[in-house]
Amino acid sequence: MSESISLDEFAQLRSSSEPVVVDIRRAVDFAADPEMIPGARRGDPDAIDGWSADLPKDSEIVVYCVRGGSVSQSVTPRLRALGLNVHYLAGGITAWKQSGGKTNPQS
């Protein structure tokens, strides 16, 4: 798989395994809309070193930001450099919501 993952590929991945999903929106974007994809954990894109060590190296990881833009595209290669199997969700949480994807408040 490439660095990005489409909504369809994400749905297939979730139906066949349990990927680790990480919301990496900037704090200001998250504060404006604290809803998350169900099961996602939070990861501040400016503090990768603080939370990346908790990610399992033997799992697929999907990160998402607002639109799958600069935040996702900068965090993904940094996590890959740590040996993680990570992809970013194309279109971010915006595309997820527009496709009818459910969200939950931060847990």
Contacts in CASP RR format, 6 or more apart in sequence:
PFRMAT RR
TARGET T0000
AUTHOR 0000-0000-0000
METHOD contacts of the structure
MODEL  1
MSESISLDEFAQLRSSSEPVVVDIRRAVDFAADPEMIPGARRGDPDAIDG
WSADLPKDSEIVVYCVRGGSVSQSVTPRLRALGLNVHYLAGGITAWKQSG
GKTNPQS
1 9 0 8 1.000
1 87 0 8 1.000
2 87 0 8 1.000
3 73 0 8 1.000
3 76 0 8 1.000
3 77 0 8 1.000
3 80 0 8 1.000
3 87 0 8 1.000
3 88 0 8 1.000
4 68 0 8 1.000
4 72 0 8 1.000
4 87 0 8 1.000
4 88 0 8 1.000
4 89 0 8 1.000
4 90 0 8 1.000
5 13 0 8 1.000
5 62 0 8 1.000
5 87 0 8 1.000
5 88 0 8 1.000
5 89 0 8 1.000
5 90 0 8 1.000
6 90 0 8 1.000
7 89 0 8 1.000
7 90 0 8 1.000
7 91 0 8 1.000
7 95 0 8 1.000
7 96 0 8 1.000
7 99 0 8 1.000
10 62 0 8 1.000
10 89 0 8 1.000
13 19 0 8 1.000
13 60 0 8 1.000
13 62 0 8 1.000
17 59 0 8 1.000
17 60 0 8 1.000
18 59 0 8 1.000
19 59 0 8 1.000
19 60 0 8 1.000
19 61 0 8 1.000
19 62 0 8 1.000
20 41 0 8 1.000
20 55 0 8 1.000
20 56 0 8 1.000
20 59 0 8 1.000
20 60 0 8 1.000
20 61 0 8 1.000
20 62 0 8 1.000
21 37 0 8 1.000
21 39 0 8 1.000
21 40 0 8 1.000
21 41 0 8 1.000
21 61 0 8 1.000
21 62 0 8 1.000
21 63 0 8 1.000
21 64 0 8 1.000
22 40 0 8 1.000
22 41 0 8 1.000
22 42 0 8 1.000
22 43 0 8 1.000
22 51 0 8 1.000
22 55 0 8 1.000
22 61 0 8 1.000
22 62 0 8 1.000
22 63 0 8 1.000
22 64 0 8 1.000
23 30 0 8 1.000
23 36 0 8 1.000
23 37 0 8 1.000
23 40 0 8 1.000
23 41 0 8 1.000
23 42 0 8 1.000
23 43 0 8 1.000
23 63 0 8 1.000
23 64 0 8 1.000
23 65 0 8 1.000
23 93 0 8 1.000
24 43 0 8 1.000
24 44 0 8 1.000
24 45 0 8 1.000
24 63 0 8 1.000
24 64 0 8 1.000
24 65 0 8 1.000
24 71 0 8 1.000
24 72 0 8 1.000
24 75 0 8 1.000
25 45 0 8 1.000
25 64 0 8 1.000
25 65 0 8 1.000
25 66 0 8 1.000
25 71 0 8 1.000
25 93 0 8 1.000
26 45 0 8 1.000
26 46 0 8 1.000
26 65 0 8 1.000
26 71 0 8 1.000
27 44 0 8 1.000
29 65 0 8 1.000
29 66 0 8 1.000
30 42 0 8 1.000
30 106 0 8 1.000
33 93 0 8 1.000
34 105 0 8 1.000
34 106 0 8 1.000
35 93 0 8 1.000
35 103 0 8 1.000
35 104 0 8 1.000
35 105 0 8 1.000
35 106 0 8 1.000
36 42 0 8 1.000
36 93 0 8 1.000
36 103 0 8 1.000
36 104 0 8 1.000
36 105 0 8 1.000
36 106 0 8 1.000
36 107 0 8 1.000
37 64 0 8 1.000
37 93 0 8 1.000
37 96 0 8 1.000
37 101 0 8 1.000
37 102 0 8 1.000
37 103 0 8 1.000
37 104 0 8 1.000
38 102 0 8 1.000
38 103 0 8 1.000
38 104 0 8 1.000
39 104 0 8 1.000
39 107 0 8 1.000
40 64 0 8 1.000
42 106 0 8 1.000
43 51 0 8 1.000
44 51 0 8 1.000
45 65 0 8 1.000
45 71 0 8 1.000
45 74 0 8 1.000
45 75 0 8 1.000
48 75 0 8 1.000
48 78 0 8 1.000
48 79 0 8 1.000
52 79 0 8 1.000
52 82 0 8 1.000
52 84 0 8 1.000
55 61 0 8 1.000
55 79 0 8 1.000
55 84 0 8 1.000
57 83 0 8 1.000
57 84 0 8 1.000
57 85 0 8 1.000
59 85 0 8 1.000
60 85 0 8 1.000
60 86 0 8 1.000
60 87 0 8 1.000
61 79 0 8 1.000
61 84 0 8 1.000
61 85 0 8 1.000
61 86 0 8 1.000
61 87 0 8 1.000
62 86 0 8 1.000
62 87 0 8 1.000
62 88 0 8 1.000
62 89 0 8 1.000
63 72 0 8 1.000
63 75 0 8 1.000
63 76 0 8 1.000
63 79 0 8 1.000
63 86 0 8 1.000
63 87 0 8 1.000
63 88 0 8 1.000
63 89 0 8 1.000
64 72 0 8 1.000
64 88 0 8 1.000
64 89 0 8 1.000
64 91 0 8 1.000
64 92 0 8 1.000
64 93 0 8 1.000
64 96 0 8 1.000
65 71 0 8 1.000
65 72 0 8 1.000
65 75 0 8 1.000
65 88 0 8 1.000
65 92 0 8 1.000
65 93 0 8 1.000
66 92 0 8 1.000
66 93 0 8 1.000
66 94 0 8 1.000
67 91 0 8 1.000
67 92 0 8 1.000
67 94 0 8 1.000
67 95 0 8 1.000
68 88 0 8 1.000
68 89 0 8 1.000
68 90 0 8 1.000
68 91 0 8 1.000
68 92 0 8 1.000
68 95 0 8 1.000
69 88 0 8 1.000
69 91 0 8 1.000
69 92 0 8 1.000
72 88 0 8 1.000
72 89 0 8 1.000
72 92 0 8 1.000
73 88 0 8 1.000
75 88 0 8 1.000
76 86 0 8 1.000
76 87 0 8 1.000
76 88 0 8 1.000
79 86 0 8 1.000
80 86 0 8 1.000
89 95 0 8 1.000
89 96 0 8 1.000
93 103 0 8 1.000
96 103 0 8 1.000
97 103 0 8 1.000
END
